[in-house]
Amino acid sequence: MKKYKVGVIGATGMVGQRFVTLIDKHPWFELAVVAASPRSAGKKYGDVMNGRWLLDTPTPDSSKQLVIMDADADAEKIASSVDFVFSAVDMKKDEILALEERYAKLECPVVSNNSAHRWTPDVPMVVPEINPEHIEVIESQRRRLGTKRGFIAVKSNCSLQSYVPALHPLRGYGLDKVLVCTYQAISGAGKTFETWPEMIDNVIPYIGGEEEKSEREPMKLWGRVENGVIVNADSPAITAQCLRVPVSNGHMAAVFASFKNKPSKEAILDAWNNFKSLPNELALPSAPQKFLHYFEEDNMPQTKLHRNLENGMAISVGRLREDTQYDYKFVCLSHNTLRGAAGGAVLLAELLCAKNYI
Ligand SMILES: NC(=O)c1ccc[n+]([C@@H]2O[C@H](COP(=O)([O-])OP(=O)(O)OC[C@H]3O[C@@H](n4cnc5c(N)ncnc54)[C@H](OP(=O)(O)O)[C@@H]3O)[C@@H](O)[C@H]2O)c1
């Protein structure tokens, strides 16, 4: 099979390193371009990453000889030499909006990890197991941009990828009110314990913008396609508190939920255990065999034991029980830089390829 040529914009960052690693082993994709800021441009990826590599696995050999391009100055050259790009840059929001739109207008599809375009109404924000049908809005986005191939698709924030997957199969019971507290890993801030020693033996009760994203983004995920845009859902009501905890990888969420028609505990477990999704039907390479894994043991799931379940793409759920103020409470766990960032974007790109948008 001919492989898709892929570029990674922001390839030197923490998420970019995950992209480079995932593409290296990917059956459909091959890494053709790495790009970053002018600070890194013109140097070999292997040389720049020497001392900056943050993952446990080594820098893939296939990437080391690539000369880093300037994401902005070399945009035309990059766009013409790849089939699509992944974007994971740390820049100001208006700069990201402009950069991603520029690539789209250069007829280069952009699959983005950044939040800048998440609220653009004709940009699909997709968790492939939850709202794959939202990619339909790409046609109207292309009409707005005046493009034939180019478009932008984004993934959602990492914190909600732990609890929204578990709530999703329960929406049929009239999911009404949700309270969630997230316990988020330091890699979500692009950091390790070496680069952020203040986090050792510490909890910081604030992550800028995260609570708002955790409450609002599910409404777009659960929205519907109407006249070429996504119309947001208006329920359930969600309230969130997001804490930074001393964990390298893996976001945990403690969830409380109430329903208009309270399901039995057995019905909830059945909905989780038998959840079926399009990524499985299409046999997408990064799709987990089972999206939601329920653990019966009271002390599971645990971050260290379960964050890498199914290559970090599955969601772990546990401790389902009745609550005194909400109908039920439970905990969820997902890998924030795999399912929650690069892995989720790779799965989205696979969906877009399988559905011929790329
Ligand atoms: N970490 C996570 O778990 C996570 C999860 C979800 C979303 N995100 C989002 O993903 C994005 C990347 O996060 P990260 O943690 O990987 O950040 P990071 O480690 O700080 O990496 C930032 C990347 O952006 C590049 N960059 C900075 N300024 C640039 C410019 N002017 N032009 C081109 N490239 C530029 C950097 O290149 P240089 O090396 O050349 O400076 C680097 O490759 C952010 O928007 C973040 O909010 C992160």
The ligand as an ORCA input file, in Angstrom:
! r2SCAN-3c Opt
* xyz 0 1
  N       1.119     18.226     26.139
  C      -0.121     17.778     26.044
  O      -0.506     16.755     26.625
  C      -1.130     18.518     25.206
  C      -2.414     17.987     25.134
  C      -3.355     18.623     24.336
  C      -3.017     19.759     23.642
  N      -1.758     20.273     23.736
  C      -1.476     21.465     22.909
  O      -0.577     21.075     21.863
  C       0.303     22.157     21.537
  C       1.732     21.702     21.706
  O       1.911     21.309     23.057
  P       3.325     20.760     23.581
  O       3.080     20.357     24.982
  O       3.856     19.772     22.620
  O       4.191     22.128     23.521
  P       5.792     22.285     23.527
  O       6.441     21.076     24.061
  O       6.057     23.592     24.189
  O       6.176     22.393     21.952
  C       5.820     23.536     21.204
  C       6.180     23.361     19.743
  O       5.748     24.543     19.044
  C       6.849     25.026     18.268
  N       6.757     26.480     18.103
  C       6.791     27.430     19.060
  N       6.734     28.667     18.486
  C       6.661     28.471     17.144
  C       6.597     29.325     16.009
  N       6.586     30.655     16.139
  N       6.518     28.772     14.779
  C       6.529     27.428     14.624
  N       6.609     26.547     15.653
  C       6.672     27.070     16.895
  C       8.073     24.643     19.052
  O       9.207     24.689     18.206
  P      10.685     25.077     18.781
  O      11.203     23.842     19.458
  O      11.449     25.405     17.548
  O      10.514     26.214     19.719
  C       7.671     23.237     19.474
  O       7.869     22.347     18.397
  C      -0.105     23.319     22.451
  O      -1.016     24.140     21.745
  C      -0.797     22.615     23.612
  O      -1.719     23.461     24.249
  C      -0.803     19.666     24.494
*
